[in-house]
């Protein structure tokens, strides 16, 4: 395999099952201990033994039991997996083997005959002697992939059957092993297999089977990932690579000089196989496993070893996954044997919180009540913050606080419960006021998922250890995601965007933006020096093949099918070939990167296409040292005629030159890294422009003289259907022959326009309609309106009839009011990060002020891309798309690179500073002939790698920003960093006065304020606009695909998400945190906690009362000083997506599963949908309580004068009368001064009870008692 790479070695190999070099026999600390232990090669390892783990013999076949060589057997197992689909397999766990080799296997066999459990397992004893007699007919491993679940259990030590069981596409139930082999230590529970305890495994096996049958998609995913792990990681080349590295590493450590003994016999594969001439299984295994030739490819590089922290996190992840499964199984046993919910339905848990005021007395601060129906098993229990009961359900209650509890039911008399040391979090007042709490519980037994439900997490075959993350405090169903991170407890309060941890500080990935210092074309601090001064120069060798003339004939028929090969080292480019053409015209350009130059000679070869072998026609050679260099913006290099065959004649016109990415030929060239692409147009850089969009307003008024099918049993039921492209709306039915609707609709039209089709339909029966007439209106004939001052007249339209079956005495007419609204800006992006706000009509654009600046974007490169998780591609073909205004740009696709370099620069005119440019990175899946129609309906959709948004108003004029932005993607498994995008951005302001003046103008055109659209209507029209833009740009070449446009436009941003709701609530709280902080500070002033500060506030208050004209000037001056103080804290870089602010770095998988669920019809199990509904009801009940509280306070204010409480109204009227006299007599300044002194009085002059005015207000009646 690798001749000459294995050093001369002398080694010991132990061929039995169990290790023999135990750590207890070799103690380094003991004085007479034997040290070091001998280096012994062995098939398996043990945590308490020393040894060098090496591949076992079964990889090369085990003829004694009819097991073939692994390469051949893995192909057979893969074919066996295809014969029976996973859904059609037996829904049981299967194991077949020799049960007499160990006690564990004998105990496993008892699960077949237990009376306590249902027989969910199928266990068979393997008698190899009898099997040998019948010719191994029933022991073919490829025929044993017939069950959904397969069991792995060790024999005397490890077992060679692990790879065969895991490769079977069945979910492997792996009974916890004591020994390990060389390939399975990186496998993860719940991702590649289902862990089973080594003791009392019968119940655990039954639970695993029931869980898998109720969660078929997840169980199938575990089996499939385990099989892929075996098939990919245990390729025989990788096995040989591992052996090579182990032997080479062993040779580096060996200090012994290896010599061959005199009487030694040299043994090789041939000498071992040649004596065996019986043609039996032994000879067949040797022949199948014999390596016939050295490997062409070198040995692959081993991944770097884990660091201590990474290894600890990975081992913790494995351990916690096993613990979680044990808890699920334990809870399942409790629910099936002990736990009965009806016994707890009448119980109530009460917890009291006291304040010990002295050794004798104590005061109750509050209590909580939890209903017994809320008790859940340990696996579903989470710590929750319960608000203490208040004396009065009022916002002004003085008592506040929360009690964190974790309540669960268990069958263990002394369960192991962690006592988490929570990190201090900011105190937040809860708005909940519940007398008793009932946690929305989930299904407690046998949760079932639909077959089309996808796993919340998809994983690559090789696990990458990640930091442990903690789950949200929400009730979880009894179904684990495939690899749920090991978690315990997290505060569910909205006070902090980052979850609290149990004394564990997770090393979160770095998602921050970083400043870079690339060597740009114009220099770091240079002004504009050229069209490509924001990118790094990249040199290319351009070859432009124009045409040929008078080519010689090569075929006997006198014809020639010419094409040209361009060779530079190992790179070979080909033009298209022409049939029977001696004067072809190609006009093709090839670009070879100078950094990949492998030769100093460029060869242009003219070939004749033939069926068997292409014929050579002629050759042109170029010395690269003599090729000229063209510097843009020089004129293009003129092509020249070159003779290709000096004997037979023929000339080719071509041009060869060195240039950069600024060359005009760069965008149309075929690049050296994409020469083998089937769809070469999909790798080129292009510029697109969105079609001009209009709002089309249609007002359906009335119709006259309708003729319907005569039917005395029903009234006519006509309605109007309006269709424009893929948009269709309809009016309500009207039961009349002269109906009147008077309904208005708004559609989105794109240039060039399509005809508007209006038809009148008569609903005859359910799902049966008849067309009464159709109108086809060309959009070009419709009136256009710029502003609201013009009234568009109504128009009568005569209907056309295709199949007229009744005599008509009058013409059916329809009265419409149709106009194109040119004064609106059609929103095809979210208003929060839109890139354009200009109106649709060109006349309006001319009236607008000129551009206020120029935006220049240099897309430099992408670093550290991750391979897609679906496993279909082993590399990334990345390209970038940027959108600003109506202009879309697409870079070239750099194929087969995880660190692509683009260095392409683009320019936009800026008309509005409050706009955003969006740059997205995608994986091109159309190179090898994917569905190139661009409509996004094909299976080969371009992958989403990440996107970046930059707001123009955050950029300083004239400054070049060079930063690397993390490419973040939110997936069902959580947020993931896909790489880093390096950009260079510069905004050059052409008129500072115009830009400052723009801040005072309306953001949207006038029509948005004169005739505003509803919010719901705007979202619907935005979806139509995105679909129209996607439909038009997908017709370009290369097409800009629909999934790319939807991702850049963020068309799904309006969908519900628990994560976004929590993030928005935190943002709202952050906005009002200053106001709340001011209130707390004033409360401390009133309580005189800081006497100096309270005295200073009193003095300032006296000064303001005496000089009220100084209040506004001083406030303005303070705001100015705050701005000056914050100037030193201003952000140095443009803002980027914040994972903490978005609540994306620590989010529960259930919330992500809900966020990625389909809409409007959920693909989840009804039990999960019900759980989510109950959770929303719980949240809505809290909001309902708060809204009721606020409404109650407002109703008490109204009750002051409503005479609902006559005594309270009378008292209030007397107080108003007295206060009017007092305020008339006492000067206003004196009143304000006395009121301030009273409010800020010292605590010595305060009572512990609320003041009288507050007590009076609380006794006012509200309408709460009138509600049902």
N, C-alpha and C positions, 0 to 999 in steps of 0.2 A: 504493500500500500504506500509506504513512505520509505523507499530504499535509501540506505545511507544516513538516515536521520535518527535511528535508534542506537544509542551508544552501547559499548560492550558492558554487560551487566552480569552480576552474580546475585541471585535472589532466592528467597525461600517462598514456597507456595504451599498453602495448606488446602487440601481438596475436600475436607469434610464439612459438615454443616455448621457446627457451632464454633465460635472463636475459642482459642486456648491461651492467648496472652492476656490475662486479666490484670486490671490495674491494682487489685488488692495484693497481688504477688510481687509488684514492683513499686516499692515506696522509696522515693528519692530522699526523704528526710531521715529514714532509718540508717544507722551507721553500717550495718552489714547487708544492706539491701542490694539486690541485683539491679544495676542501672548502667546504661539505658536498656530498655526492653528490645528484644530483637525485632528488626523490621520484617514483618510477615505479611505476605499478600494473601488475601482471603476474599471470598465471595460476598460477605456481608460484614457489617460492623455492629458494635454495641456500645452504649454509653459508658459501660463499665469495663471495656476491653480496649486494647491497642491493636491496631491493624491497618493495613492499606487496602481499601476496598477496590476490587477489580471486577470487571464484567464476568459473569458466570458462563459456563459451557453451553447453556441452552441457546445462546445467541447463534451458535454455529450448528444447532440441532441436537436432539436427544433421541437417537435412533432406538434406544432400548424401549421407549414408550411411544414411538411413532410421532415425535414432535419434530417438525421440519425446521430448517434454518430460518432465522427471524425475518429476513427480507422477504422470502417466499411466503412465509406464514402470515406476515402482516398484510400482504396483498390478498391472500385468501380470506383473512378475517374481514378486511374492508369489503370484499365482495359479499361475504356472508351478512354483513350489516345491511347491505342494500336489498337483500332478498326479503327480509322481514322488517317493515317499518317499526319504529319504536311504539307507535300507538297500537299496532296490531300484535304486539308481543304479549306473552303471558304476564298478568299483573302480579307476579310473585317474585320472591327472591330465590335465586338458584345457586346451588353449590354442589360440585361433584369432585370427590377426591378421596385420598386414602385417610380414613378417619382413625387408623390405629397407630399413627406415628406420634401423637401427642394427646395429652389430657384435654387440652382446649378443644381439639376437634371432636373428641368423644362427647364432651359436654355440649358442643354445638348440635350434634346429632339428636340430642334429647328434645330439641325444639320441635322436631317433627311430630312428637307423640305427646306433647303436653296437653293436659285437659284444661289448663287455665287460660290458654291463648288459642285463638283461631289459627288454623294452619295457613299462615300467609307466606310460608317459606317452603321450598321444595329442595330437600337435601338427599343426595344419593352417595352411597359408598362405592368407591372405585376399586374393583378387583383386577389388578393388572395381569395376574396369571390367566384368568378367564378371558380377559380382553385380548391377550396375546393368542389364545387358542382360536378366537373367531376372527383374527386378522385386524384388530383395532378398528372394527367397523363403527362402534358407538362412542369412540373417544376423539373424533376429529374436533379440534378446537374451533374451527371455523363454522361448525354446525351447532355449536352450543350458544350462539347469540340469539336465543329464542325467548328470553325473559327480560322484563324491564329492569330487573335488579339482579346483580351478581355479587356474591359474598366472597371476600378475601379473608383468609385466616392463615396464620403461620403454621408450619409443621413443627419439625424438631427445632428449627430456627426460622430463618426467612424462607420464603417459597418462591420458586421461579415462576409461579403462575400469576404473579402480580401484573406483569405486562400484558399477558393474554386476557386477563379479566378486564383490565382497564381499557383495552383496545376495542372492546366489544360494543361500544356506544350505549351500553346499559349503565345506569347509575350504580357505581360500585359502593357497596356497604363494607367499608374497610374496618374490620375489627382491630382495635388498636394494637399495632405491632410492637414487639420488643426489640427487634433487630431492624436494620436498615441496609439498603443496597446503595449503589452509586448514583442512581438517577431519580429517586423518589423523594428526596429530602426537600425539594423546592415546591412540592405539591401542597395545595392549600385546601383545608376542609371547606365544604360547601361550595367549592369551585370545581375541584377535580374529583371529589369523592365525598361520601357521607360517613362521618366517623361513628363508630360503635364502640361502646365500652367493652372491655375484655371480660368483665364479670357480669352475670345476669343479662346476657345479651339477647335472650329470646324476646323479651318485651321491647327492647330497643329496636330489634329487627322488625317486629310487627308495627311499631310506631313509624319507622322509616318508610315501610311499604305503604302504610295508609297515608302518610304525608305525601309521598310521591304520587299516589293515585289521585289525590285531591289537588295536587299542584303539578299537573303533568308537564306544563311548559318548563317549569323550573327544574323538575327532575330530569327531563330530557336534556336541558341545557347542561346540567352537571355531568351527565353521561357523555354528552358530545364533547365537552371540554376536556374531560379525562381521556377520551379516545384521541382527540387531537394532540394532547400532550404526549401520548405514547408515540403516535405516528410521526410527529415532527421531531421531537427531541431524541427519539431512539432510532433515528436513521443510522444504518450501519456505518456510514462515513463518520458520523458524530461519535459512535462507539469507538471506532479506530482512533479518532482524534483524541478522545479522552485517554485511551490507552497510551498513545504517543506522549502526551503531556505528562502523564503519571510516570512513565518510564524515563523520560528525559529529566524530570524533576528528581527522581530517585537517583539517576546517574550523576547529577550535579552534587548531591549530598554524599555520595559514596566515595570513600577515601581509599578503598582497596584496589590494588592493581589486578585487573582481571587477566588470568592466564588460562589457557585451555589445557586440561590434563592430557597426559600422553595417550592413555587408553580410551579417551572420550570418543563417542560416535556422534557425528553430525546428523541432526534430524531436521528435515524440512517437510513441507506439505506433501511433496511428491513421494518422498521415502516412506511417509506414513500411509499414503493412499494407495500406492502401487501394489503392495502385497495383498490388498483386499480386492479379490477378483470375483467374489461371488455375486456382485451386482445387487447386494441387499441394501437395507436402509443405511447402514454405516457408510458404505461407499457413496450412496446417493447424497447423504448429508455432507460428506467431504467435498464431493464435486460441486454441490450447490454453494457451499461457503467458500470455495477457493477463489482468491482474488487473482484474476487473470493478468492484470497489468497495473503498473503504478498509477496513482491518482494524478489526474491532470491538474486539479486544483490543489493549492496548498492547504494545510490543516487550518481550520477556522480558529479565530482567536477566542480564547475562553473569556467569558465576561469577568470583569473585575470582582474580586471577593468583597463580600459585605464588610462594612465597617462595624465596629462594636455596637454603635447605636442602631444602625440599620438591621444588624442581625438580631439584636434584642427586640426591636419592634416587630420584625418578621416572626420570630419565635413566639412573641406575645400574641400576635395575630392568630397563629395556629392554635395556641393554647386557649385563647378566649373563644375562638370558633367552636372548639370541642366542648368547652364549658357551656356555651349557649345551647348547643344541641342536647347536652345532658339535661339542662334545665327544661327545655321543651319536652323532652321525653318524660321527665319527672312530672311535669304539670299534666301531661296527657294521661299518665297513670293515675294521678290524683283525680282528674275529672272523670275517669272511667271507673274508679274503684271507691274513692272516699268522698270526693267533693260533691255536694248536692246543693244547688243554688237555692232550692225552696227552703232549706233550713235556715238560710241567712236573710231571707227576704223581709222578716219582721225585726231584724236587729238594727240598731243604730249605734254607731261609734261616736262618742263625745270626747272632745279634748279641750281642757281648760288651760288658760295661760294666766298666771298670777304674778303680782308684784309684791315682793315681801318688803313691807314698810318697816317692820320691826321684828323682834324675836317672837312676838305674840300675834300681831295682826298682819293681814295680807289683803290686798285688793285684787279683784278679778278684772283683768284687762280685756277679756273676751273669750269666746269659745267657738268651736266649729262642730258641726254635725255631719256625719257621713253615713249615708244609707247602706244597709247590708248588701243591697243589690249591686253596689259599686265595687265590692271586693273581687279581685281578680287573682289568677295564679301569679307566681313569682316572676315568670318570664314576661308577663304583660305589665307588671307593676312598674311604675315610674314615680319619681319624686315630684309632687305637685305643691304649689303654694296656695293654701286655702286662706281667704281673707277672714279675719275675725268678725264675728257678729257684732253689729253696732246696736247701741241702745235705741236709736231712731234711724230709720232709713232716710238719711238726709246727707247731702253733700257737705253740709256744715258741721258734721259730727266731729267731736274732738278726739274720739278714739280711732286709732288706725293701726294697722299692722297685719302681718300674714304669718302663717305657721306652715312650715314645709314638712310634709309627711310622705312616707312611702308605705302604703297599705297593701297587703297581699295575703293570700291563703296558701298554706303549704302543709304537707303531710309530715314534715320533720318537726319534732318537738323542740329542737334547738337549731334553727336554720342559721347558716352563715350569712350575716348581713354586714356589708361594709359600712364603716362610719366615715363618710367622705368629709375631708377638710376642704370645704368649698372656698375658692378664692373670693375675696371681698368684692361684692358688686354694688353698684350704685342703688341707693334705696329708691324704690318707686312705689307710689301709692296706688293700690289696686282700686278699680272702680266696681268691683263685684260686691254684691250685698246679698248673699244667699243664706237662708236659714238652714238649709241642709244641702249637701253636695252629693251628686250622683255622677260618677265618672262615666262618660259614654263608653260603655264596654263594647268589645268586639265579640265576634263569634268565638265561643270557647271550645268548641269541638269540631274537628274535621272541616276546616275551611277549604272550600273548593274554588278553583280558578278555571276560567274558560280556557279552552285549548289555544285560542289565538292570543292569549295574554302573553306579553313578553316579560322576560325577567327584568327587574329594575336595574340590574347591573350586568354588563357584559364585560368579559375579561379576556385578556390575551393569554395564550398558552403559558407563557413564562411570567409568574407573578413578580411584580415590582413592589417591594415593601414600602408602605406608606405610613405616615404618622397616625397613631390611633386618634380617632375622632369620636366625640361623644354625642349620643343621640338626644333628640329633643324629648321633653317630658310630655309625651302624648301616648295614650293607650295604643299598644301595638297588637296586631293579630298574631295568631299562633303559627304564622308562616314566616320563615326566615328568608330574606333575600339570599341569593347564592353565596355572596361573600360580604355579609354585613360586617362593618367594622366593629370590633369588640368594644362595647360601651356599657356605661352604667347609669349615670345620673347627670342630668343637666337642668338647670333652672329654666322654667318655661315662661318667665316674665319677659316683658318687652323692654326691660331697662337697658340691656346691653346687647349689642349686635354679636358679641362673641360669647359663646357658652362658657359657663363656669366648669372647672375641672376639678377632679379629686386629687389635688396635690400633684398633678401631672401637667407638665408644660409641653404641649405638642409642638414640634418644630414644623410649623406650617411652611409651605413653599413660598418663595419670594415672588409676589405678584406685582411688585412695584415697577415704575418706569425708571429707566436708567439713562443717564446722559453718556453719549459716545463721542468719540473724536475721530471720525473718518477723515481721510485725505480726499477732500472733494476737488472737483475740477477747478474751481475758482479760489480755493483756499478757505480756511475756516472763517475768517473775518472779512473776506473780500466782498465787494459789491458785485452787482451783476456784471459778469464778464462774458457770458455766452449762453447759448441755449441749454447747455448741460453742465452748469457750474454747481449743481446740487448733488451730483452723483460722482462716483469714482470712475475714472476712465477705464474702459475695457476694450482691448484691442482684438479685432477679428480679421481674418483673411477672407475677403469677399471674392467669389467667383460668379460672374454673371454670364450664363450661357444664353446667347441671343438666338442665333439661328445657324443654319449650315446651307451650303450650296454645292451643286455639282458633285455630290457624293458618289463614289464608285459602287457598281453593283457587285453583290457577293453571291446571290443565289443563282441557281441554274436557270430560273425563270426570268432572270434579269431584274429582280426587285431588290429592295433593301428596306429593312425594318429598323431604322436607326434609333439609338439612344446613347447617352453619354454617361460614362462613369468618371467621377472625380475622386481621386485617391490622395490622401495625405496621411501617411503612416498607416495606422489600423483603421482610420475612418474612410468609409467609402460611401459616396453619395451618387444617386442615380436620377436622371431625368426620366420623364415619361417617354415611351417609345411610340413611333408612328408606323402605321402599316403602309408599305409600298410607297415611300416618300423619300426622294433624293434631295429635297429642299425643305427640310422641316424647320419650324419656328417654335422655339421653346420658351424663351423669355423667363428663365428660372434663375434664382439667385441662391447660392449656398454660402453659409457663414461658418467658418471654423475658428473656434476660440484659440487665441495665440497661447494661452496658458496650457492648453492640451496639445500643443504642437509636438508631434512625435517624429517628424522628418523634416529635412531641409529641401525636399524636392516635392513639387506638386505635379501630379500626373492627370492629364485630361485624356481619357481613352474613349474612342468612338467604337461602339459595338453594334453588331447586327443581331437582332432578336431571332432566335431559332427555337424549334420545339425541343430538341435534345440538348444541344450545347450552343451557346451564343458564340458567334464568330467575331474575331478581332478584325477591325477595319483600319484604325490608325491611332497615333499617339502624339500628344503634345506635352513636353516637359517644361517646367518652370523652376528656376532656382529661386528660393524664397529670399535670398539675399539681394536679388536684383528686382524684386517686385516693388513698385512705387507705393508711397504712403499718401493717402488723401486726408486732408484735414478739413472738416466742415467749418464754415459753409462754402467751401470751394465748389466749383461746378463739377458735375459728375464726370467720371473718367470715361473717355470715348472708347467704345469697344473696337477691336481690330480683328482683321481676318488672319487666321493661322491655317497653314496647310497641315492636314492630318496624315496624308499618305503621299509621299513624294513619288511613288511609282504609279499609282492608279489615280492620283489626284483627289480633289475634295478639300473644301475649306470650311472652317467653323469660325463664326464671329463670337468673340468673347472678350471679357475684360476681367483683369485680376488686379486687386489692390488691397493694401492694408488700410483699415479704418477703425472707427469706434462705433459705439451704439448711437452716436449722433448722425450717422450716415443715413441718407434717405432710403437706401436699400435694406436697412436693418429690419424694418417692420414686415417686409415681404419675403425675407430670406428663410430658407430652411436651415435650421441650426444643426451643428455637428452632434449635439446630444439627442437629437430627435430624428436621426436619419432613418431609423427602423420603424418609425411611427406609421401606422396604417392611415390614420386621418391627420395628415400633416397640417391642414389648415387650422386645426384646433390648438396648435402650439404657438401660433404667431400672435404678436401684439397688435391690438386693434383699438380704434376709438369708435364709440357708438353715441348716438344722440336719441334721447327719448322723443317720441312723437308729441306734437303739441296737443294738449288735452283741453277739452271744453266741457262745461256743464250744459246739458241739454234739458231745458225745462218744458214739460208737456202738461198742459192743463186740459183734461177731458171734461167738456161741459155737458153736451147733450147730443142726442141722435134723433132723427126723424124718419118716419115711415119704414120701420123695420118690418120685414116679412119673415115669419117663422113657420115651422111645420104646424099645420092645423091639428090641434089636439085639445079636445074639450075637457080632458081630465087634469089639465095643469095650466098654470099661467106661464107666459113667456118669462124666461129668466136670463136676459142678455147681460153681458159684461164686456168690457174692452180690454184687450190684451195688447201690450206695447212691447216690441222687441227691437233691440239695437245690439248687434253683435251677439255676445253671450248673455246680455242682460235682458231680463224679462220681468215686467210688472203687470198687474191687472187690477181693475177696479172692482168694487163690490157689485154683486148682481142687483139688477133693478127690474122688478116685475111690471114691465110696461112695454108697449110698442113704440112709445116716444119717451124713452127713459132720459133721466137727467141725473148725472153723476156729480159733476163739479168737483173733481178730485185732481190734485196736482202731484206730479212725479218729477224726479230729477234723475237723469242718467249721465253717464260719462261717455263722451265721444272723442275719438282720436283722429287726427289727420294722417293720411287721406281718409275722408269720411266714407262710411257705409250707409246705405239707405235705411231710413227708419220705417219699420213695418208696423202698422196699426191694424188690428182686426177686431171684429165684433163676433163674439162667440155666444151661443145659446146652450145652456146646460140642460140637456134633455133628461138625463138620468145620472146616476152616480157613475163617475168615470166615463161618461159619454157626453160628448160635446159636438155641436155643429157650427161650422163657420158660416156666418151670415154675410160676410163681405170683408174685403181687405183693402187697405190703402198703403201704397208704397211712396214715401216722401223722400226725395233726394235732399240730403242735408244742405247742399249748396243753395237750395231755394228757400231756406228758412232764414228769417230775419235774425240779425245779430244785435245784441244790446250791450253797451259799454257800462252804463250806470243806470240808476233807478229813475232818472228823470224821463226816460222815454217809455211810452206805453206801446206794447206790441199788440196790434189789432187781432181779433179773433178771425178764424178762417173756416169756411165750410169746405169739406172734402167729400167727394162722391166715392162711394164704395165700389170696388170691382168684384165681379162674381165669376168664379171659375166654372161651377156646375149649377146653372140656373135651372131649377126644376119647376118653378111656380111662375105664374103670370104676374108681372109687376105693372102696377098702374102709376107708380111714382118712383122717383130716384131716392134711394136711401142715402142720407147725408149724415155726416158727423161733424160737429162743431168743436174745433180744437184751438188752443192757444199755444203755439210752439215757438220757441226762440232759443238761440245759442247765447249763453251768458259769457261774454268776453271780459267782463269786469272782475270775475273771480279768479283766484289762483286754485287750480285743481290740486288738492293735497294727495300726493302719492307716497308721502312719508309721514311719520309721526310729527306732530307740530312741535314736540319737544326737541327734536334734532332734525329739523328740515333743512335742506340745502338751498331752497329757493322760495320766494314769496311773491314773485312777479305775476301780474295777471296774464290771462291767456291771449288777449287780442293784441296784435302787432301794433295797432295805432296807440294803444295804451303804453306799450313798451317804449315807443318813440318819445312819448311825453315824459316819461320818467327821466330822472337825472342820470347822467352817465355813470359808469362804474366808478366805485370809490377806491379800487385797488386791484392788485393782481396777486393771486395765490399760486405759488409754485410748490410742487411736490416731487421729491426725489425718492423713489422706492429703491433702496439700496440692496437689501438682502434679507433672508430669513435664516435663523440659526436654530438648531436643535429641534427639528421637526420630529414628531412622534408618528410611528406607523399606525395606520388605522386598526381599530380593534376587531373588525370583521374577519381579518385574516386572509382576505382575498388578494391583497397586494403586499409584497415584501418591501416596497419602497414607496416614495411619495413623488408625484409629478405635480409640483406646486405652481400656481400662478396667482397673481394679485388682481383685484378689481377695485377701482376707486370711483366714487360717484360724488359729484358736486353740481348742483343745478340740473340741467338736462344732459350734461355730458358725462358719459361713462368711459373709463379707460380700462384696458385689459393688457397686462404685461404678457410677455412671452412665457411659455411653460418650460420650466427647467426640469427635465426628466431625470428620474433615478438619482435624486439628490436629497439628502436631509438638511443640507445647508445651501440652498440655491442663492445665486447672486443675479440680480436683475440690473440695477443701476440704470433705471429708466426715469426720465423726468417729464412731467406734464404741467400744463399751465391752465388756469381758469381765471375768468374775470369775476370780481366780487362786486355785488350790488347791495348786499346787506350784511352788516357785521354779525348779527345774531343768527348765523347759519353754521352748519356743521358739515364737514367732509367726512365721509365714511370710506375706510379701506378694509377690504376683506381678503382673506387668503383661502384658497380652495385647492382641492386635490383633483386633478384632471383625470377623469375616468373615460374619456372619449378617444384617447390616443389610439387604442388598439381596436378601432372600429365599433365603438359603443353607439348607442342610439343617439345620433347626432341631430335629431330634429329639434332639440332644444326645449321641447315642451315639458320636460321633466317627468313624463309618464313612463320612460324606460326604466329598466332595472339599474342601469349604470348611471346613477346620479352622481354629480360631482360632490366630493366630500367637503364638509365645512370644517375648516381648521381654526378660524377665529377672525375677529374683526376689531378695528380700532376706530374711534371717533375723535375728531379734533374740532373744537369750536373756534371759529375765526376770531371772535371777540377776545379770546384769551391769549392771542398772539401779539407780541410787540411788533410794531412796524419796522421792517428792515432787518430784523434779527433772524439768523438761521438757527433753527432748532434741530439738533441731531440727537435723537433718542432711540432707544430700543423699547418697544412696547410688548408686553407679554400677550400672547394670543390665547385667550381664555375661552373655553367652550363648556357650557353647562350640559351635562349628560345625566341620564338616569342614575349613573353611579356617582355623580357629584361633579364639582368643578374640576377641570383638568387644564393644565398648561400645556399647550400643543407646540410651543416654540416661542421665538422672539422675532418681531418684525422691526427692522431697522429703517427709519425714515429720516429724511431731511426736509424740513418745511420752512418756507419763508413767505411772509405776507408783506407786500410792498404797498403802502398807502399812496395813492396818487393825489388825493385831495383831502387833507385833514379836516378842512371846514365842512366839506360835504359829508364826511363820515360822522362828525359830531352832530351835524344837522339831522342825519338819518336817525339818531337816537330819539328824536322828538317827534318823528313821523309815525303814523300807524304801521303796525307790523304787517298787517294784511291789507289788500286793496279795499277800497271804499265799500264795494258791494257786500263784503263780509259783515259790515256793520249796518248797512242800510237794509239789507234783506238777509239776515243771518240764517245759517243752516243749523238744524238741530244736531246735538252731539251724536246721537245714534245714527242719524242720517249721514253725518260726516264719516263715521267709521265704515258704513256700508259702501259709500262712494269711494272711500280710500281703497277698499278691497277691490272694487271694480277697476279703479285706476291702475293698481299694481298688476292686475291680470291683463289689462290692455297693454301696458308697457312690456310685460313679459311676453305676450303673444307677438308683439311687433319685433322686439329685439331677438326673439328666438328664430326669426326668419333671416337674420343676417348670416354672414359667412366669415368667420366661424360664429355659430349662434351663441348668444349670451343666454344661458339656460334659465329656466323658470326658478329653480331652487336658489340660484345665485341672486336673482333679482329680489326674491322674497326675503332672503337672508339679509341683504344689504338694506332693503327698505323696512325691515323689521315688521313684516305684515302681521305677525302673530303676537304683537306686544299687548293687545287688548284682552288676551285670554286670562282667565282667572288663575291665580297662583297664590297659595298660602305664603310662600316665601316673599313674594312682592308685597303682599298685604302687610306682613310683619315689618318689612323694610320701610314701607311708606309710613307705618305707624311710628317707627323709630325716628324717621325723618321729621315727622310732625312734632314729636316730642322734643327733638333737638331744636326745632325752630322756636318752640315756646319755653325752652329750658331757661333762656335768659330772663323771660318774664317771671317764670316760677322762682328763679333764683333771686330776682329782685324782691319778690313777695316774701321769701324766707328771710332775706336780709332786713327788710323793713320790720318783719315780725321780731327779729332779734334786737332791732333798735328800740322797738316798743317795750321789749322785756328788759332792756338795759343790761344785756349780757356783756357788752363792751361799753363801759361808762364814757370813755373818751369819745368814741364814735357817736354815741347817742347825744352827747353834749354838742358835738360839732354839727350834727344834723339839726338840733334845736336852733343853734345860732344861724345856720344857713336858712332855715325855715323863717325865722324872724326877719332876716334880711329880705327874703323874697316877698313876704307879706307887706313889708314897708315899701319896697321898690318893685312892684309887680311888673313894671315895664322892662325890667332886666331879665325876666324869666326866659323869653324866647331868644334873645341874643346869646345868653349864656348857654342855653341848650344847643344852639347852632354851633357855638364855639367848642363845646364839649364833643359834639359829633365830629367836627373837623380835627380835633386833637386825637380822637380815637382813630380816625383814618390815618393820620400821620404816624401814630404809634404802631398801627398794624402794617404800615408800609414795609417795615423791616421783616415782617413775617409773610410777605406776599409769596405766592407759589412761583418757583423759578421755572417750572416745567408745565406744559399743558396738562390739565387733569385727565385721568384715565379711569377705566372701569375699576371700581372698588369692590372687591369681593366681600369685605366685611360690611360695608354699607348695604350691599345687595343681599346679605345674609346667605351667601353662597358657599362660604368656606367651611361652614359647620351646620349642615342641614340634614334633617332626617330623610332617609331613603323613601319613606312613605310619602312625604311631601313632594319629593322629586317625581315619584311615580304618578302622583296626582297631577303635577304640572305638565308632564309629558303624555298624559292620557289623551285619547282622541276626544274631539268635540264636534258636534253636540251629543253624539252617542258614545258612551264610555265603553271601552273594551275590557274593563275590569269585572271581577266577579260581583254579583249583586250584594254579597255580604260586605265587600270592601266599600262599594258605593254607599251602602247604608251607614257604615261606620263614618265615612266622610260627611254624610248628611247630618248625622248626630253630632259630629264635632262642630259643624257650622251652626247647628241649632244651639249648642252650648255657647259659642261665641256670640251669636245673635241675642241670646238671652241676657248676656252681660250688657251688650249695647242697648238692649231694650230697657234694662233697669236704669242705666245712666240717662237715656233719653227721657224716661218717665220721671226721674228725679229732676231734671232740668225743666221739664214741662210743669211739674208740680210747683217749683219755685216761681215760675212765671204766672201760674194761676193764683198763687198767693198774693202776688203783686196786684193782679186784677181784682182779687177779693177785697182789697182795701176800700174800693168805692162801689162794689157791686151789691152791697147790702145782703150778701149771702149769710154773713155773720153780723146781725144787726148791732150787737154790742161792740164788736171790733171796729166796724165802720164808724159808729158813733164816736168812739174814742179817737179814731184817726182824724175825723173831721174836727173834733175839738182841738187836737194837737195842731192841725193845720191852721186853725183860726188863731190860736195862741202864738204859733211860730210866725205868722204873718205880722202880728203886732210887734213881736220882739225884734224881728228882722228889720221892721220899719224904724224902730227906735234906735237899735244898736247899729253903729256903723259896720259896713260889710267887712272891713279889714279886721276890726275887733272880733267879729264873729268867727272869721277864718282863723285868727290867731288862737282864740279860746278853743275852737274845735280841734286844732292841731295839738295843742297842749294836752287836751283831754285824751286824744287818741294815743299820744306818745307818753302818757304819764308813767311814772315809776311803778314797778310791780307792787311796791308797798301800798300804793293807793288803788290796787286792783283787787277784785274778788275772784275767787276760784271758779265761781259759777259764771255762765254767760251773762252779758248785760241785759237789761230789761227790754231794749228794742229788739234784740235777737230773739228773746223768749216770746215777745208779742208776735213777731213775724212767724215763728214756727207754729204758733197756734192758729194761724189763719187757715181756713179750709181750702183744700184743693179738690180737683175733680177725680182724684184717684179712687175715692169711695163710690163713684158713679160707674166705674168700669166693671164689666162682667168678669 
